[in-house]
Amino acid sequence: MKKLGLVFLLAGALFANTLKNRTNDELMAMIATADAKTMSEISFELDKRAGVLMEQARKIKGDFKDKMRDKISKLSDDEREKFMGDFRQNYEKKLENLSVKDAKNFGFFGKKDRQKNGNCKNLDKMPKKS
């Protein structure tokens, strides 16, 4: 009985490893024929991948903020005020030129913390572009 359990454990580990080597499209294609166990393993693999991407995004944003703080800390009060005004104005222009679809896809749409900080304030009033 222990040998049979070990065989199943090994088979499960090998199967999980094959999921790791599959592309996202291959995993999506497997869903149509997957049983509940396989579906849970596919879902778990996709969640792991998404977690890695989110961590990479947090690091990129954190690095940017650190460098931005460092840059503006070296400016005089007047230079800092002008720089930040120009920065916000240019950022807002970029947002206004996005379609609602792109804004949603890029994660700008509906972010309360961004709206609270002044970014994306006119996003819900933007004309819809296709």
Secondary structure, DSSP 8 states (H G I E B T S, - for coil): -HHHHHHHHHHHHHHHHHHHTS-HHHHHHHGGG--HHHHHHHHHHHHHHHHHHHHHHHHHHHHHHHHHHHHHHTS-HHHHHHHHHHHHHHHHHHHHTS-HHHHHHTT-TT-HHHHHTTTTTTGGGS----
